[in-house]
Amino acid sequence: MMLELDGVGFGYRSHPVLDGVSFSVEPDEFVAILGPNGVGKTTLLRCLNALLRPGAGSVLLDGREVLAMSRPAIAREMAYVSQRTEPTRMTAFDTVLLGRRPHIGFGITGRDLAITEAILRRLDLSALALRYLDEMSGGELQKVAIARALVQEPRVLLLDEPTSSLDLKNQLEILGLVREIVREHRIAALMTMHDLNLALRFADRFILMKEGAIHAAGGPEVVTAEAIGSVYGVPVTVEQCRGCRVVVPCV
């Protein structure tokens, strides 16, 4: 078992956000965390890599308590992409190369440079390698942030709304790439999303959250009209279209 949560709880001061969240994620799994705004999806991701310290429960990586690991050790195992990337006066190449920092010893090696160049090519960012972040669009910034996470060579990839700033073409390309990398390198990826249809198209497993707890978890069969209606408060139907399950609002 790679990643396991057991009874994780978290609150901001007196406001509870997560309540007894438990699940496990294995290698080769692409997991979508779904639910309305304010349900605790981002907080959950940040508890996984100890950016936030759960007030209850445990997060284990191969049986090791993540809270007991050092920040460099966590960074060698997990990569996190937040919803927003702040534009700075750094080039895309240097920004992505910084993702190698957990693996760099006394200096940058040829392997570090080669991995960075390969990921830039794979995300179609080579032409932007020397452009500064503060000259980029929101979608370009998001792709750079994902590239930086991938060069960490993580065993667990945490993505917080990774497609929120991307157009349709880039949404499909990025999620397709993440799914390929999950398979090729046998890593686990967890992403929060609002687009249920994109999640159904690319993810293997689904965690539907409601009021800080897990309402349903499992394969595509748990993403039902009843579950979506309960979690989001919106009536829907779930149809089949060209081999894909599609959520259609009834309003």
ZAMISE-553171 format. One record per residue (C-alpha): residue number from 1; residue in three letters; chain; x, y negated, z negated. Coordinates in pm, 1 decimal. Example, Ala and Ser with C-alpha at 12.3 -4.5 7.8 and 13.67 -1.06 7.14 Angstrom:
# residues 2
<node><n>1</n><res>ALA</res><chain>A</chain><u>1230.0</u><v>450.0</v><w>-780.0</w></node>
<node><n>2</n><res>SER</res><chain>A</chain><u>1367.0</u><v>106.0</v><w>-714.0</w></node>
END
This chain:
# residues 251
<node><n>1</n><res>MET</res><chain>A</chain><u>0.0</u><v>0.0</v><w>0.0</w></node>
<node><n>2</n><res>MET</res><chain>A</chain><u>146.3</u><v>-337.1</v><w>94.2</w></node>
<node><n>3</n><res>LEU</res><chain>A</chain><u>-62.8</u><v>-609.7</v><w>-70.8</w></node>
<node><n>4</n><res>GLU</res><chain>A</chain><u>-312.8</u><v>-562.7</v><w>-352.9</w></node>
<node><n>5</n><res>LEU</res><chain>A</chain><u>-527.1</u><v>-807.7</v><w>-547.2</w></node>
<node><n>6</n><res>ASP</res><chain>A</chain><u>-686.7</u><v>-694.1</v><w>-869.9</w></node>
<node><n>7</n><res>GLY</res><chain>A</chain><u>-944.2</u><v>-913.1</v><w>-1041.8</w></node>
<node><n>8</n><res>VAL</res><chain>A</chain><u>-790.7</u><v>-1245.0</v><w>-930.9</w></node>
<node><n>9</n><res>GLY</res><chain>A</chain><u>-952.1</u><v>-1550.6</v><w>-1084.3</w></node>
<node><n>10</n><res>PHE</res><chain>A</chain><u>-863.3</u><v>-1917.2</v><w>-1049.5</w></node>
<node><n>11</n><res>GLY</res><chain>A</chain><u>-1009.0</u><v>-2252.1</v><w>-1144.6</w></node>
<node><n>12</n><res>TYR</res><chain>A</chain><u>-919.1</u><v>-2619.8</v><w>-1119.6</w></node>
<node><n>13</n><res>ARG</res><chain>A</chain><u>-943.6</u><v>-2749.2</v><w>-1476.8</w></node>
<node><n>14</n><res>SER</res><chain>A</chain><u>-1295.5</u><v>-2652.5</v><w>-1584.3</w></node>
<node><n>15</n><res>HIS</res><chain>A</chain><u>-1418.4</u><v>-2576.3</v><w>-1230.4</w></node>
<node><n>16</n><res>PRO</res><chain>A</chain><u>-1401.3</u><v>-2203.8</v><w>-1145.7</w></node>
<node><n>17</n><res>VAL</res><chain>A</chain><u>-1315.4</u><v>-2126.7</v><w>-782.3</w></node>
<node><n>18</n><res>LEU</res><chain>A</chain><u>-1229.2</u><v>-1755.0</v><w>-765.0</w></node>
<node><n>19</n><res>ASP</res><chain>A</chain><u>-1399.6</u><v>-1490.5</v><w>-974.7</w></node>
<node><n>20</n><res>GLY</res><chain>A</chain><u>-1265.0</u><v>-1134.5</v><w>-992.5</w></node>
<node><n>21</n><res>VAL</res><chain>A</chain><u>-1140.9</u><v>-1103.2</v><w>-633.4</w></node>
<node><n>22</n><res>SER</res><chain>A</chain><u>-1004.0</u><v>-756.2</v><w>-556.8</w></node>
<node><n>23</n><res>PHE</res><chain>A</chain><u>-896.9</u><v>-602.1</v><w>-226.3</w></node>
<node><n>24</n><res>SER</res><chain>A</chain><u>-594.1</u><v>-446.0</v><w>-58.3</w></node>
<node><n>25</n><res>VAL</res><chain>A</chain><u>-428.4</u><v>-496.4</v><w>278.6</w></node>
<node><n>26</n><res>GLU</res><chain>A</chain><u>-213.7</u><v>-242.3</v><w>461.3</w></node>
<node><n>27</n><res>PRO</res><chain>A</chain><u>48.8</u><v>-284.3</v><w>734.7</w></node>
<node><n>28</n><res>ASP</res><chain>A</chain><u>-98.4</u><v>-316.9</v><w>1085.8</w></node>
<node><n>29</n><res>GLU</res><chain>A</chain><u>-408.8</u><v>-497.7</v><w>957.1</w></node>
<node><n>30</n><res>PHE</res><chain>A</chain><u>-537.5</u><v>-834.7</v><w>1073.8</w></node>
<node><n>31</n><res>VAL</res><chain>A</chain><u>-787.1</u><v>-953.6</v><w>812.2</w></node>
<node><n>32</n><res>ALA</res><chain>A</chain><u>-1028.3</u><v>-1245.5</v><w>850.5</w></node>
<node><n>33</n><res>ILE</res><chain>A</chain><u>-1146.8</u><v>-1423.7</v><w>533.4</w></node>
<node><n>34</n><res>LEU</res><chain>A</chain><u>-1483.4</u><v>-1580.3</v><w>607.0</w></node>
<node><n>35</n><res>GLY</res><chain>A</chain><u>-1722.4</u><v>-1804.4</v><w>418.8</w></node>
<node><n>36</n><res>PRO</res><chain>A</chain><u>-1857.1</u><v>-2161.0</v><w>401.5</w></node>
<node><n>37</n><res>ASN</res><chain>A</chain><u>-1661.4</u><v>-2466.6</v><w>293.7</w></node>
<node><n>38</n><res>GLY</res><chain>A</chain><u>-1567.2</u><v>-2477.8</v><w>-72.8</w></node>
<node><n>39</n><res>VAL</res><chain>A</chain><u>-1601.7</u><v>-2105.0</v><w>-133.1</w></node>
<node><n>40</n><res>GLY</res><chain>A</chain><u>-1233.0</u><v>-2059.8</v><w>-223.4</w></node>
<node><n>41</n><res>LYS</res><chain>A</chain><u>-1077.2</u><v>-1925.1</v><w>97.3</w></node>
<node><n>42</n><res>THR</res><chain>A</chain><u>-775.6</u><v>-2160.7</v><w>99.1</w></node>
<node><n>43</n><res>THR</res><chain>A</chain><u>-733.1</u><v>-2122.2</v><w>-277.0</w></node>
<node><n>44</n><res>LEU</res><chain>A</chain><u>-724.1</u><v>-1745.8</v><w>-230.6</w></node>
<node><n>45</n><res>LEU</res><chain>A</chain><u>-447.3</u><v>-1767.1</v><w>29.6</w></node>
<node><n>46</n><res>ARG</res><chain>A</chain><u>-243.5</u><v>-1995.5</v><w>-196.2</w></node>
<node><n>47</n><res>CYS</res><chain>A</chain><u>-280.0</u><v>-1751.4</v><w>-485.3</w></node>
<node><n>48</n><res>LEU</res><chain>A</chain><u>-148.0</u><v>-1468.6</v><w>-267.7</w></node>
<node><n>49</n><res>ASN</res><chain>A</chain><u>196.9</u><v>-1625.7</v><w>-231.2</w></node>
<node><n>50</n><res>ALA</res><chain>A</chain><u>202.0</u><v>-1790.7</v><w>-576.0</w></node>
<node><n>51</n><res>LEU</res><chain>A</chain><u>164.5</u><v>-2147.4</v><w>-453.0</w></node>
<node><n>52</n><res>LEU</res><chain>A</chain><u>-115.7</u><v>-2136.8</v><w>-709.8</w></node>
<node><n>53</n><res>ARG</res><chain>A</chain><u>-95.2</u><v>-1922.8</v><w>-1022.1</w></node>
<node><n>54</n><res>PRO</res><chain>A</chain><u>-409.5</u><v>-1715.7</v><w>-1081.0</w></node>
<node><n>55</n><res>GLY</res><chain>A</chain><u>-564.3</u><v>-1759.5</v><w>-1421.8</w></node>
<node><n>56</n><res>ALA</res><chain>A</chain><u>-664.9</u><v>-1393.5</v><w>-1426.6</w></node>
<node><n>57</n><res>GLY</res><chain>A</chain><u>-577.8</u><v>-1072.9</v><w>-1246.0</w></node>
<node><n>58</n><res>SER</res><chain>A</chain><u>-269.1</u><v>-979.2</v><w>-1047.4</w></node>
<node><n>59</n><res>VAL</res><chain>A</chain><u>-126.1</u><v>-994.5</v><w>-695.1</w></node>
<node><n>60</n><res>LEU</res><chain>A</chain><u>103.8</u><v>-702.9</v><w>-612.2</w></node>
<node><n>61</n><res>LEU</res><chain>A</chain><u>332.3</u><v>-657.1</v><w>-312.0</w></node>
<node><n>62</n><res>ASP</res><chain>A</chain><u>443.6</u><v>-294.9</v><w>-290.6</w></node>
<node><n>63</n><res>GLY</res><chain>A</chain><u>376.7</u><v>-268.7</v><w>-660.7</w></node>
<node><n>64</n><res>ARG</res><chain>A</chain><u>575.6</u><v>-582.6</v><w>-751.2</w></node>
<node><n>65</n><res>GLU</res><chain>A</chain><u>399.5</u><v>-868.6</v><w>-924.6</w></node>
<node><n>66</n><res>VAL</res><chain>A</chain><u>427.9</u><v>-1165.5</v><w>-688.2</w></node>
<node><n>67</n><res>LEU</res><chain>A</chain><u>420.9</u><v>-1415.4</v><w>-975.4</w></node>
<node><n>68</n><res>ALA</res><chain>A</chain><u>740.7</u><v>-1257.8</v><w>-1110.3</w></node>
<node><n>69</n><res>MET</res><chain>A</chain><u>927.1</u><v>-1303.1</v><w>-779.8</w></node>
<node><n>70</n><res>SER</res><chain>A</chain><u>1144.0</u><v>-1607.1</v><w>-700.5</w></node>
<node><n>71</n><res>ARG</res><chain>A</chain><u>1037.5</u><v>-1853.8</v><w>-433.0</w></node>
<node><n>72</n><res>PRO</res><chain>A</chain><u>1315.9</u><v>-1739.2</v><w>-192.9</w></node>
<node><n>73</n><res>ALA</res><chain>A</chain><u>1213.8</u><v>-1376.0</v><w>-245.7</w></node>
<node><n>74</n><res>ILE</res><chain>A</chain><u>849.4</u><v>-1457.3</v><w>-172.5</w></node>
<node><n>75</n><res>ALA</res><chain>A</chain><u>951.5</u><v>-1654.6</v><w>138.8</w></node>
<node><n>76</n><res>ARG</res><chain>A</chain><u>1138.3</u><v>-1349.4</v><w>270.6</w></node>
<node><n>77</n><res>GLU</res><chain>A</chain><u>820.1</u><v>-1145.7</v><w>241.6</w></node>
<node><n>78</n><res>MET</res><chain>A</chain><u>537.1</u><v>-1392.2</v><w>312.9</w></node>
<node><n>79</n><res>ALA</res><chain>A</chain><u>490.4</u><v>-1683.6</v><w>550.9</w></node>
<node><n>80</n><res>TYR</res><chain>A</chain><u>213.4</u><v>-1939.4</v><w>503.4</w></node>
<node><n>81</n><res>VAL</res><chain>A</chain><u>64.7</u><v>-2175.9</v><w>761.7</w></node>
<node><n>82</n><res>SER</res><chain>A</chain><u>-149.4</u><v>-2449.8</v><w>609.9</w></node>
<node><n>83</n><res>GLN</res><chain>A</chain><u>-443.2</u><v>-2620.7</v><w>778.5</w></node>
<node><n>84</n><res>ARG</res><chain>A</chain><u>-240.0</u><v>-2934.0</v><w>850.9</w></node>
<node><n>85</n><res>THR</res><chain>A</chain><u>118.7</u><v>-2999.9</v><w>953.6</w></node>
<node><n>86</n><res>GLU</res><chain>A</chain><u>249.2</u><v>-3345.4</v><w>876.7</w></node>
<node><n>87</n><res>PRO</res><chain>A</chain><u>424.8</u><v>-3506.1</v><w>1175.4</w></node>
<node><n>88</n><res>THR</res><chain>A</chain><u>784.2</u><v>-3603.2</v><w>1094.6</w></node>
<node><n>89</n><res>ARG</res><chain>A</chain><u>1085.6</u><v>-3730.9</v><w>1286.3</w></node>
<node><n>90</n><res>MET</res><chain>A</chain><u>1217.4</u><v>-3379.3</v><w>1342.4</w></node>
<node><n>91</n><res>THR</res><chain>A</chain><u>1230.3</u><v>-3187.6</v><w>1666.2</w></node>
<node><n>92</n><res>ALA</res><chain>A</chain><u>1020.1</u><v>-2878.6</v><w>1721.3</w></node>
<node><n>93</n><res>PHE</res><chain>A</chain><u>1336.5</u><v>-2667.2</v><w>1748.9</w></node>
<node><n>94</n><res>ASP</res><chain>A</chain><u>1477.4</u><v>-2784.5</v><w>1415.4</w></node>
<node><n>95</n><res>THR</res><chain>A</chain><u>1139.8</u><v>-2743.2</v><w>1247.5</w></node>
<node><n>96</n><res>VAL</res><chain>A</chain><u>1100.4</u><v>-2385.7</v><w>1368.5</w></node>
<node><n>97</n><res>LEU</res><chain>A</chain><u>1462.5</u><v>-2305.3</v><w>1281.0</w></node>
<node><n>98</n><res>LEU</res><chain>A</chain><u>1387.6</u><v>-2409.7</v><w>921.3</w></node>
<node><n>99</n><res>GLY</res><chain>A</chain><u>1168.1</u><v>-2102.9</v><w>903.7</w></node>
<node><n>100</n><res>ARG</res><chain>A</chain><u>1489.0</u><v>-1896.8</v><w>900.8</w></node>
<node><n>101</n><res>ARG</res><chain>A</chain><u>1598.9</u><v>-2063.0</v><w>575.2</w></node>
<node><n>102</n><res>PRO</res><chain>A</chain><u>1507.6</u><v>-1767.7</v><w>348.6</w></node>
<node><n>103</n><res>HIS</res><chain>A</chain><u>1744.0</u><v>-1547.8</v><w>554.6</w></node>
<node><n>104</n><res>ILE</res><chain>A</chain><u>2032.9</u><v>-1792.4</v><w>602.6</w></node>
<node><n>105</n><res>GLY</res><chain>A</chain><u>2342.2</u><v>-1732.4</v><w>391.8</w></node>
<node><n>106</n><res>PHE</res><chain>A</chain><u>2647.4</u><v>-1950.4</v><w>441.1</w></node>
<node><n>107</n><res>GLY</res><chain>A</chain><u>2536.3</u><v>-2090.6</v><w>773.7</w></node>
<node><n>108</n><res>ILE</res><chain>A</chain><u>2314.9</u><v>-2056.0</v><w>1078.1</w></node>
<node><n>109</n><res>THR</res><chain>A</chain><u>2401.8</u><v>-1752.2</v><w>1286.1</w></node>
<node><n>110</n><res>GLY</res><chain>A</chain><u>2355.8</u><v>-1667.3</v><w>1650.5</w></node>
<node><n>111</n><res>ARG</res><chain>A</chain><u>2074.2</u><v>-1433.8</v><w>1548.6</w></node>
<node><n>112</n><res>ASP</res><chain>A</chain><u>1890.1</u><v>-1720.9</v><w>1377.4</w></node>
<node><n>113</n><res>LEU</res><chain>A</chain><u>1915.0</u><v>-1929.3</v><w>1694.4</w></node>
<node><n>114</n><res>ALA</res><chain>A</chain><u>1813.1</u><v>-1638.5</v><w>1916.9</w></node>
<node><n>115</n><res>ILE</res><chain>A</chain><u>1504.3</u><v>-1559.6</v><w>1706.4</w></node>
<node><n>116</n><res>THR</res><chain>A</chain><u>1403.4</u><v>-1926.6</v><w>1712.2</w></node>
<node><n>117</n><res>GLU</res><chain>A</chain><u>1443.5</u><v>-1952.4</v><w>2088.7</w></node>
<node><n>118</n><res>ALA</res><chain>A</chain><u>1250.0</u><v>-1627.9</v><w>2143.9</w></node>
<node><n>119</n><res>ILE</res><chain>A</chain><u>952.6</u><v>-1741.9</v><w>1936.0</w></node>
<node><n>120</n><res>LEU</res><chain>A</chain><u>947.2</u><v>-2081.6</v><w>2109.2</w></node>
<node><n>121</n><res>ARG</res><chain>A</chain><u>932.0</u><v>-1901.8</v><w>2444.1</w></node>
<node><n>122</n><res>ARG</res><chain>A</chain><u>663.6</u><v>-1664.1</v><w>2325.9</w></node>
<node><n>123</n><res>LEU</res><chain>A</chain><u>441.4</u><v>-1950.1</v><w>2210.4</w></node>
<node><n>124</n><res>ASP</res><chain>A</chain><u>512.1</u><v>-2146.2</v><w>2530.1</w></node>
<node><n>125</n><res>LEU</res><chain>A</chain><u>688.0</u><v>-2420.6</v><w>2330.2</w></node>
<node><n>126</n><res>SER</res><chain>A</chain><u>1028.6</u><v>-2420.4</v><w>2502.0</w></node>
<node><n>127</n><res>ALA</res><chain>A</chain><u>948.1</u><v>-2737.8</v><w>2693.4</w></node>
<node><n>128</n><res>LEU</res><chain>A</chain><u>868.2</u><v>-2910.8</v><w>2362.6</w></node>
<node><n>129</n><res>ALA</res><chain>A</chain><u>1176.2</u><v>-2785.5</v><w>2175.9</w></node>
<node><n>130</n><res>LEU</res><chain>A</chain><u>1346.5</u><v>-3125.9</v><w>2164.9</w></node>
<node><n>131</n><res>ARG</res><chain>A</chain><u>1033.2</u><v>-3333.6</v><w>2120.9</w></node>
<node><n>132</n><res>TYR</res><chain>A</chain><u>974.6</u><v>-3492.6</v><w>1780.3</w></node>
<node><n>133</n><res>LEU</res><chain>A</chain><u>676.8</u><v>-3379.3</v><w>1576.3</w></node>
<node><n>134</n><res>ASP</res><chain>A</chain><u>541.4</u><v>-3733.5</v><w>1546.5</w></node>
<node><n>135</n><res>GLU</res><chain>A</chain><u>507.6</u><v>-3738.8</v><w>1926.0</w></node>
<node><n>136</n><res>MET</res><chain>A</chain><u>292.0</u><v>-3425.0</v><w>1940.1</w></node>
<node><n>137</n><res>SER</res><chain>A</chain><u>-80.0</u><v>-3359.9</v><w>1950.4</w></node>
<node><n>138</n><res>GLY</res><chain>A</chain><u>-255.7</u><v>-3180.1</v><w>1667.3</w></node>
<node><n>139</n><res>GLY</res><chain>A</chain><u>-269.0</u><v>-2858.5</v><w>1867.6</w></node>
<node><n>140</n><res>GLU</res><chain>A</chain><u>101.4</u><v>-2872.1</v><w>1949.3</w></node>
<node><n>141</n><res>LEU</res><chain>A</chain><u>182.5</u><v>-2931.4</v><w>1581.9</w></node>
<node><n>142</n><res>GLN</res><chain>A</chain><u>-23.3</u><v>-2627.8</v><w>1485.6</w></node>
<node><n>143</n><res>LYS</res><chain>A</chain><u>161.5</u><v>-2407.5</v><w>1731.7</w></node>
<node><n>144</n><res>VAL</res><chain>A</chain><u>495.6</u><v>-2529.5</v><w>1594.7</w></node>
<node><n>145</n><res>ALA</res><chain>A</chain><u>380.4</u><v>-2445.8</v><w>1240.5</w></node>
<node><n>146</n><res>ILE</res><chain>A</chain><u>283.5</u><v>-2094.7</v><w>1349.4</w></node>
<node><n>147</n><res>ALA</res><chain>A</chain><u>618.6</u><v>-2053.0</v><w>1526.8</w></node>
<node><n>148</n><res>ARG</res><chain>A</chain><u>800.9</u><v>-2157.5</v><w>1209.7</w></node>
<node><n>149</n><res>ALA</res><chain>A</chain><u>610.6</u><v>-1893.3</v><w>1012.4</w></node>
<node><n>150</n><res>LEU</res><chain>A</chain><u>685.8</u><v>-1621.5</v><w>1267.0</w></node>
<node><n>151</n><res>VAL</res><chain>A</chain><u>1062.7</u><v>-1679.2</v><w>1263.9</w></node>
<node><n>152</n><res>GLN</res><chain>A</chain><u>1059.7</u><v>-1597.7</v><w>893.0</w></node>
<node><n>153</n><res>GLU</res><chain>A</chain><u>995.4</u><v>-1238.1</v><w>1003.7</w></node>
<node><n>154</n><res>PRO</res><chain>A</chain><u>745.0</u><v>-1196.1</v><w>719.6</w></node>
<node><n>155</n><res>ARG</res><chain>A</chain><u>579.1</u><v>-875.1</v><w>613.8</w></node>
<node><n>156</n><res>VAL</res><chain>A</chain><u>266.3</u><v>-1073.6</v><w>525.6</w></node>
<node><n>157</n><res>LEU</res><chain>A</chain><u>144.7</u><v>-1365.9</v><w>737.7</w></node>
<node><n>158</n><res>LEU</res><chain>A</chain><u>-104.6</u><v>-1606.1</v><w>576.4</w></node>
<node><n>159</n><res>LEU</res><chain>A</chain><u>-291.2</u><v>-1838.3</v><w>814.4</w></node>
<node><n>160</n><res>ASP</res><chain>A</chain><u>-529.5</u><v>-2107.7</v><w>690.8</w></node>
<node><n>161</n><res>GLU</res><chain>A</chain><u>-767.9</u><v>-2192.1</v><w>975.9</w></node>
<node><n>162</n><res>PRO</res><chain>A</chain><u>-495.1</u><v>-2138.6</v><w>1237.3</w></node>
<node><n>163</n><res>THR</res><chain>A</chain><u>-710.3</u><v>-2237.6</v><w>1535.3</w></node>
<node><n>164</n><res>SER</res><chain>A</chain><u>-878.4</u><v>-2548.3</v><w>1392.7</w></node>
<node><n>165</n><res>SER</res><chain>A</chain><u>-676.8</u><v>-2790.9</v><w>1609.9</w></node>
<node><n>166</n><res>LEU</res><chain>A</chain><u>-648.0</u><v>-2575.0</v><w>1920.8</w></node>
<node><n>167</n><res>ASP</res><chain>A</chain><u>-844.6</u><v>-2575.8</v><w>2244.0</w></node>
<node><n>168</n><res>LEU</res><chain>A</chain><u>-1013.7</u><v>-2255.7</v><w>2361.0</w></node>
<node><n>169</n><res>LYS</res><chain>A</chain><u>-718.9</u><v>-2137.2</v><w>2572.6</w></node>
<node><n>170</n><res>ASN</res><chain>A</chain><u>-471.6</u><v>-2182.5</v><w>2287.5</w></node>
<node><n>171</n><res>GLN</res><chain>A</chain><u>-710.5</u><v>-2026.6</v><w>2034.9</w></node>
<node><n>172</n><res>LEU</res><chain>A</chain><u>-723.7</u><v>-1709.0</v><w>2241.9</w></node>
<node><n>173</n><res>GLU</res><chain>A</chain><u>-348.6</u><v>-1709.3</v><w>2306.3</w></node>
<node><n>174</n><res>ILE</res><chain>A</chain><u>-247.3</u><v>-1766.6</v><w>1943.5</w></node>
<node><n>175</n><res>LEU</res><chain>A</chain><u>-483.6</u><v>-1510.1</v><w>1793.4</w></node>
<node><n>176</n><res>GLY</res><chain>A</chain><u>-388.9</u><v>-1260.9</v><w>2063.3</w></node>
<node><n>177</n><res>LEU</res><chain>A</chain><u>-22.0</u><v>-1319.6</v><w>1984.8</w></node>
<node><n>178</n><res>VAL</res><chain>A</chain><u>-75.7</u><v>-1276.5</v><w>1611.5</w></node>
<node><n>179</n><res>ARG</res><chain>A</chain><u>-257.5</u><v>-949.0</v><w>1674.4</w></node>
<node><n>180</n><res>GLU</res><chain>A</chain><u>28.8</u><v>-829.8</v><w>1897.5</w></node>
<node><n>181</n><res>ILE</res><chain>A</chain><u>288.5</u><v>-916.2</v><w>1632.8</w></node>
<node><n>182</n><res>VAL</res><chain>A</chain><u>84.9</u><v>-739.0</v><w>1363.3</w></node>
<node><n>183</n><res>ARG</res><chain>A</chain><u>93.2</u><v>-423.9</v><w>1577.3</w></node>
<node><n>184</n><res>GLU</res><chain>A</chain><u>451.8</u><v>-450.3</v><w>1701.4</w></node>
<node><n>185</n><res>HIS</res><chain>A</chain><u>613.1</u><v>-525.1</v><w>1366.0</w></node>
<node><n>186</n><res>ARG</res><chain>A</chain><u>361.2</u><v>-345.0</v><w>1141.8</w></node>
<node><n>187</n><res>ILE</res><chain>A</chain><u>295.1</u><v>-650.5</v><w>927.3</w></node>
<node><n>188</n><res>ALA</res><chain>A</chain><u>-24.9</u><v>-766.2</v><w>759.7</w></node>
<node><n>189</n><res>ALA</res><chain>A</chain><u>-195.9</u><v>-1091.5</v><w>854.7</w></node>
<node><n>190</n><res>LEU</res><chain>A</chain><u>-472.0</u><v>-1268.6</v><w>665.0</w></node>
<node><n>191</n><res>MET</res><chain>A</chain><u>-646.8</u><v>-1571.0</v><w>812.8</w></node>
<node><n>192</n><res>THR</res><chain>A</chain><u>-926.3</u><v>-1797.1</v><w>696.6</w></node>
<node><n>193</n><res>MET</res><chain>A</chain><u>-1164.4</u><v>-1895.4</v><w>975.1</w></node>
<node><n>194</n><res>HIS</res><chain>A</chain><u>-1491.8</u><v>-2071.0</v><w>1042.8</w></node>
<node><n>195</n><res>ASP</res><chain>A</chain><u>-1541.9</u><v>-1932.7</v><w>1393.5</w></node>
<node><n>196</n><res>LEU</res><chain>A</chain><u>-1714.8</u><v>-1599.8</v><w>1333.4</w></node>
<node><n>197</n><res>ASN</res><chain>A</chain><u>-1699.6</u><v>-1497.4</v><w>1698.0</w></node>
<node><n>198</n><res>LEU</res><chain>A</chain><u>-1324.2</u><v>-1549.5</v><w>1724.3</w></node>
<node><n>199</n><res>ALA</res><chain>A</chain><u>-1280.1</u><v>-1352.7</v><w>1403.4</w></node>
<node><n>200</n><res>LEU</res><chain>A</chain><u>-1491.9</u><v>-1066.3</v><w>1538.3</w></node>
<node><n>201</n><res>ARG</res><chain>A</chain><u>-1291.2</u><v>-1067.1</v><w>1860.7</w></node>
<node><n>202</n><res>PHE</res><chain>A</chain><u>-946.5</u><v>-1036.6</v><w>1700.4</w></node>
<node><n>203</n><res>ALA</res><chain>A</chain><u>-960.3</u><v>-918.1</v><w>1338.6</w></node>
<node><n>204</n><res>ASP</res><chain>A</chain><u>-964.3</u><v>-557.3</v><w>1219.1</w></node>
<node><n>205</n><res>ARG</res><chain>A</chain><u>-1120.8</u><v>-618.3</v><w>879.4</w></node>
<node><n>206</n><res>PHE</res><chain>A</chain><u>-1337.4</u><v>-888.0</v><w>725.0</w></node>
<node><n>207</n><res>ILE</res><chain>A</chain><u>-1381.2</u><v>-1036.0</v><w>378.9</w></node>
<node><n>208</n><res>LEU</res><chain>A</chain><u>-1697.7</u><v>-1243.7</v><w>339.7</w></node>
<node><n>209</n><res>MET</res><chain>A</chain><u>-1684.9</u><v>-1473.1</v><w>37.1</w></node>
<node><n>210</n><res>LYS</res><chain>A</chain><u>-1972.6</u><v>-1629.7</v><w>-150.7</w></node>
<node><n>211</n><res>GLU</res><chain>A</chain><u>-1945.9</u><v>-1847.6</v><w>-460.6</w></node>
<node><n>212</n><res>GLY</res><chain>A</chain><u>-1584.7</u><v>-1751.9</v><w>-525.7</w></node>
<node><n>213</n><res>ALA</res><chain>A</chain><u>-1637.8</u><v>-1376.3</v><w>-506.0</w></node>
<node><n>214</n><res>ILE</res><chain>A</chain><u>-1636.0</u><v>-1111.4</v><w>-234.7</w></node>
<node><n>215</n><res>HIS</res><chain>A</chain><u>-1983.9</u><v>-1059.9</v><w>-93.1</w></node>
<node><n>216</n><res>ALA</res><chain>A</chain><u>-1883.9</u><v>-792.0</v><w>160.2</w></node>
<node><n>217</n><res>ALA</res><chain>A</chain><u>-1559.2</u><v>-636.6</v><w>284.4</w></node>
<node><n>218</n><res>GLY</res><chain>A</chain><u>-1474.6</u><v>-383.2</v><w>550.8</w></node>
<node><n>219</n><res>GLY</res><chain>A</chain><u>-1468.9</u><v>-338.0</v><w>926.0</w></node>
<node><n>220</n><res>PRO</res><chain>A</chain><u>-1690.3</u><v>-507.8</v><w>1184.0</w></node>
<node><n>221</n><res>GLU</res><chain>A</chain><u>-1989.5</u><v>-314.3</v><w>1050.5</w></node>
<node><n>222</n><res>VAL</res><chain>A</chain><u>-2004.4</u><v>-541.6</v><w>741.3</w></node>
<node><n>223</n><res>VAL</res><chain>A</chain><u>-2050.7</u><v>-855.4</v><w>952.2</w></node>
<node><n>224</n><res>THR</res><chain>A</chain><u>-2427.1</u><v>-816.9</v><w>977.2</w></node>
<node><n>225</n><res>ALA</res><chain>A</chain><u>-2704.7</u><v>-1068.1</v><w>1026.5</w></node>
<node><n>226</n><res>GLU</res><chain>A</chain><u>-2810.6</u><v>-1006.3</v><w>667.7</w></node>
<node><n>227</n><res>ALA</res><chain>A</chain><u>-2461.5</u><v>-1065.4</v><w>526.4</w></node>
<node><n>228</n><res>ILE</res><chain>A</chain><u>-2407.9</u><v>-1381.0</v><w>732.7</w></node>
<node><n>229</n><res>GLY</res><chain>A</chain><u>-2749.5</u><v>-1513.9</v><w>635.4</w></node>
<node><n>230</n><res>SER</res><chain>A</chain><u>-2674.4</u><v>-1455.5</v><w>266.8</w></node>
<node><n>231</n><res>VAL</res><chain>A</chain><u>-2325.7</u><v>-1610.9</v><w>279.2</w></node>
<node><n>232</n><res>TYR</res><chain>A</chain><u>-2394.7</u><v>-1909.0</v><w>505.9</w></node>
<node><n>233</n><res>GLY</res><chain>A</chain><u>-2765.2</u><v>-1964.7</v><w>448.8</w></node>
<node><n>234</n><res>VAL</res><chain>A</chain><u>-2831.7</u><v>-1961.3</v><w>823.8</w></node>
<node><n>235</n><res>PRO</res><chain>A</chain><u>-3045.5</u><v>-1703.6</v><w>1007.5</w></node>
<node><n>236</n><res>VAL</res><chain>A</chain><u>-2854.1</u><v>-1528.1</v><w>1287.3</w></node>
<node><n>237</n><res>THR</res><chain>A</chain><u>-2860.0</u><v>-1221.8</v><w>1504.6</w></node>
<node><n>238</n><res>VAL</res><chain>A</chain><u>-2554.6</u><v>-1011.8</v><w>1585.3</w></node>
<node><n>239</n><res>GLU</res><chain>A</chain><u>-2552.7</u><v>-898.0</v><w>1947.3</w></node>
<node><n>240</n><res>GLN</res><chain>A</chain><u>-2323.3</u><v>-696.5</v><w>2174.0</w></node>
<node><n>241</n><res>CYS</res><chain>A</chain><u>-2176.5</u><v>-884.2</v><w>2471.3</w></node>
<node><n>242</n><res>ARG</res><chain>A</chain><u>-1923.9</u><v>-717.2</v><w>2701.4</w></node>
<node><n>243</n><res>GLY</res><chain>A</chain><u>-1809.9</u><v>-487.2</v><w>2425.0</w></node>
<node><n>244</n><res>CYS</res><chain>A</chain><u>-1775.2</u><v>-761.8</v><w>2162.4</w></node>
<node><n>245</n><res>ARG</res><chain>A</chain><u>-2001.6</u><v>-837.3</v><w>1867.2</w></node>
<node><n>246</n><res>VAL</res><chain>A</chain><u>-2134.3</u><v>-1191.8</v><w>1891.4</w></node>
<node><n>247</n><res>VAL</res><chain>A</chain><u>-2306.3</u><v>-1400.6</v><w>1624.0</w></node>
<node><n>248</n><res>VAL</res><chain>A</chain><u>-2598.1</u><v>-1603.7</v><w>1759.8</w></node>
<node><n>249</n><res>PRO</res><chain>A</chain><u>-2766.6</u><v>-1862.6</v><w>1529.7</w></node>
<node><n>250</n><res>CYS</res><chain>A</chain><u>-3146.2</u><v>-1848.4</v><w>1525.5</w></node>
<node><n>251</n><res>VAL</res><chain>A</chain><u>-3189.1</u><v>-2219.4</v><w>1453.7</w></node>
END
